[in-house]
């Protein structure tokens, strides 16, 4: 799935979910080291666990962050999955 971010240095998040487990995450733009770390940490994590850990994180004075945007992407994924069931 692909998610266009808003309010962050990263512009796009590509991710793959199998069942309810995150298989891969790649951010386009942003701080490469930090985003590579986040991608590595969430690989193998359950979607709901990642949302609960990342949602609401802010970057400086911004109202969001790359981790928060990924949590929002996961929520959008879950909503889309629920529609198709």
Backbone bond lengths (Angstrom), bond angles and torsions (degrees), N, CA, C in turn:
res aa  C-N    CA-C-N  psi(-1)  N-CA   C-N-CA  omega(-1)  CA-C   N-CA-C  phi
1 X - - - 1.457 - - 1.527 108.13 -
2 X 1.297 115.90 153.04 1.456 121.98 178.65 1.524 108.54 -123.25
3 X 1.346 115.71 137.28 1.462 121.44 -178.47 1.518 108.95 -131.39
4 X 1.332 116.75 125.02 1.464 122.15 176.91 1.522 108.45 -83.92
5 X 1.318 116.17 121.19 1.459 120.82 -177.76 1.519 111.50 -79.62
6 X 1.332 115.35 166.72 1.453 122.21 179.12 1.523 108.96 -142.23
7 X 1.324 117.02 129.74 1.458 121.33 175.43 1.515 115.28 81.94
8 X 1.338 117.33 15.48 1.465 120.43 -179.82 1.525 110.45 -132.42
9 X 1.318 115.77 167.70 1.465 121.12 176.94 1.525 110.91 -69.24
10 X 1.318 116.96 -35.65 1.466 118.66 175.61 1.524 108.16 -71.72
11 X 1.310 115.89 147.22 1.467 121.13 -175.39 1.527 113.09 -107.47
12 X 1.330 116.93 -22.74 1.455 120.96 -174.59 1.522 109.10 -153.36
13 X 1.341 115.26 148.27 1.456 121.29 173.88 1.520 107.26 -127.65
14 X 1.319 115.69 124.47 1.460 122.04 173.89 1.518 107.19 -107.66
15 X 1.332 116.26 130.88 1.458 118.27 -179.86 1.515 111.17 -147.60
16 X 1.315 114.56 158.44 1.455 121.70 -179.08 1.524 108.33 -128.25
17 X 1.328 115.17 131.83 1.463 122.39 179.21 1.520 107.51 -119.50
18 X 1.308 116.73 136.96 1.464 121.71 173.16 1.513 107.17 -123.53
19 X 1.329 116.27 118.08 1.465 119.68 -173.55 1.513 108.18 67.16
20 X 1.332 116.98 -115.46 1.468 121.04 174.89 1.527 111.04 -122.58
21 X 1.343 115.59 27.15 1.462 121.48 -177.05 1.523 110.57 -120.37
22 X 1.323 115.87 134.74 1.463 122.27 178.54 1.530 108.40 -74.38
23 X 1.331 116.07 124.16 1.463 121.36 -179.75 1.529 112.11 -96.03
24 X 1.344 115.94 -39.69 1.463 119.67 -179.20 1.521 109.88 -157.42
25 X 1.331 115.09 153.05 1.467 122.63 177.73 1.522 107.64 -143.75
26 X 1.332 116.76 135.29 1.462 121.59 175.26 1.522 108.44 -139.56
27 X 1.328 115.64 126.45 1.460 122.54 177.75 1.518 108.67 -98.10
28 X 1.337 116.79 141.72 1.458 122.63 173.35 1.516 107.15 -104.26
29 X 1.333 116.22 119.83 1.461 121.34 -176.13 1.517 110.43 84.77
30 X 1.314 116.14 -177.91 1.456 120.95 178.93 1.517 112.59 85.22
31 X 1.313 115.82 -170.01 1.471 123.73 -177.41 1.527 109.65 -83.76
32 X 1.313 116.71 102.27 1.458 122.17 -171.19 1.530 113.33 -52.86
33 X 1.324 118.26 -47.34 1.460 120.27 -177.59 1.514 112.29 -61.97
34 X 1.323 116.75 -49.05 1.460 120.63 -179.64 1.526 111.44 -63.57
35 X 1.323 117.05 -43.34 1.454 120.38 -176.98 1.522 111.91 -72.03
36 X 1.330 117.23 -31.56 1.464 120.01 173.43 1.522 109.70 -65.95
37 X 1.333 116.28 -38.37 1.463 120.86 177.21 1.519 111.62 -63.47
38 X 1.321 116.77 -46.30 1.473 120.54 178.36 1.521 109.47 -60.43
39 X 1.324 116.82 -46.04 1.466 121.05 -179.46 1.520 111.08 -58.06
40 X 1.313 116.46 -43.21 1.460 120.97 179.67 1.524 111.75 -67.09
41 X 1.317 116.88 -41.15 1.469 120.92 -178.28 1.523 113.11 -67.13
42 X 1.323 117.73 -35.80 1.467 119.36 -176.33 1.532 112.75 -87.17
43 X 1.325 117.46 -13.41 1.465 119.97 178.63 1.527 108.83 -61.06
44 X 1.316 116.67 125.78 1.458 121.85 -178.24 1.518 113.86 89.49
45 X 1.334 117.31 -4.93 1.462 122.24 -178.92 1.524 109.95 -85.67
46 X 1.319 115.90 148.25 1.464 121.40 174.64 1.528 108.69 -68.51
47 X 1.320 116.58 144.70 1.460 122.66 -177.78 1.531 110.91 -55.33
48 X 1.320 117.67 -49.33 1.471 120.75 -177.79 1.527 112.14 -63.49
49 X 1.321 117.60 -35.06 1.468 120.77 178.01 1.527 110.70 -65.89
50 X 1.332 116.20 -42.51 1.469 120.02 179.27 1.524 110.39 -64.44
51 X 1.327 117.12 -42.35 1.466 120.40 178.92 1.522 109.94 -59.64
52 X 1.329 117.22 -47.04 1.471 119.98 -176.77 1.528 112.17 -65.85
53 X 1.321 117.95 -29.86 1.470 120.73 -179.93 1.525 113.17 -82.72
54 X 1.332 117.71 -30.75 1.469 121.15 -171.50 1.521 115.15 -102.47
55 X 1.323 116.94 -25.64 1.462 120.45 -175.06 1.529 111.04 -64.14
56 X 1.328 115.20 132.51 1.454 121.13 175.69 1.519 115.24 92.25
57 X 1.339 117.94 -5.64 1.468 120.12 177.44 1.524 108.28 -67.81
58 X 1.316 116.34 135.02 1.468 121.47 179.64 1.519 110.03 -110.72
59 X 1.318 116.21 155.95 1.456 122.81 177.31 1.529 107.75 -113.80
60 X 1.320 116.13 106.44 1.455 119.85 -178.06 1.508 110.86 59.10
61 X 1.321 116.54 -127.05 1.464 121.97 -179.01 1.530 112.45 -90.91
62 X 1.325 116.71 -0.61 1.462 120.31 179.72 1.524 109.68 -72.37
63 X 1.304 116.32 155.24 1.465 121.93 179.37 1.524 112.56 -82.38
64 X 1.318 116.61 -4.32 1.459 121.32 -177.92 1.520 108.99 -144.85
65 X 1.308 116.66 -177.05 1.464 123.17 178.06 1.521 107.61 -156.93
66 X 1.311 116.72 173.19 1.465 119.28 176.87 1.532 111.27 -62.42
67 X 1.347 119.60 -43.18 1.463 118.43 175.99 1.534 112.18 -61.20
68 X 1.326 117.57 -41.62 1.462 121.29 178.20 1.525 110.53 -63.40
69 X 1.317 117.27 -40.02 1.459 120.56 178.23 1.530 110.60 -64.55
70 X 1.326 117.41 -35.91 1.459 119.16 176.93 1.532 110.33 -67.02
71 X 1.330 117.13 -39.33 1.473 119.99 176.09 1.527 109.90 -60.19
72 X 1.326 116.99 -41.68 1.468 120.87 177.94 1.525 111.20 -65.10
73 X 1.338 116.36 -37.53 1.467 120.56 177.18 1.528 110.03 -63.07
74 X 1.317 116.75 -41.21 1.462 120.85 178.72 1.527 111.17 -65.99
75 X 1.326 116.53 -38.67 1.469 120.00 176.64 1.529 110.43 -63.82
76 X 1.330 116.86 -40.66 1.466 120.73 177.96 1.529 110.01 -64.48
77 X 1.322 116.56 -39.89 1.459 121.10 176.92 1.529 110.32 -60.33
78 X 1.338 116.79 -47.38 1.463 120.68 -179.43 1.529 111.06 -61.71
79 X 1.333 117.01 -42.16 1.459 120.74 179.17 1.528 110.76 -62.43
80 X 1.314 116.89 -41.68 1.465 121.33 179.21 1.523 110.32 -65.92
81 X 1.323 117.16 -41.19 1.462 121.44 178.15 1.527 111.53 -63.20
82 X 1.318 116.65 -39.63 1.467 120.87 179.86 1.523 111.67 -67.38
83 X 1.340 117.10 -31.36 1.462 121.15 177.81 1.523 111.48 -67.24
84 X 1.332 115.58 -34.23 1.460 119.62 -175.14 1.532 112.57 -84.76
85 X 1.316 117.19 -4.57 1.471 119.88 -179.56 1.500 111.00 -88.03
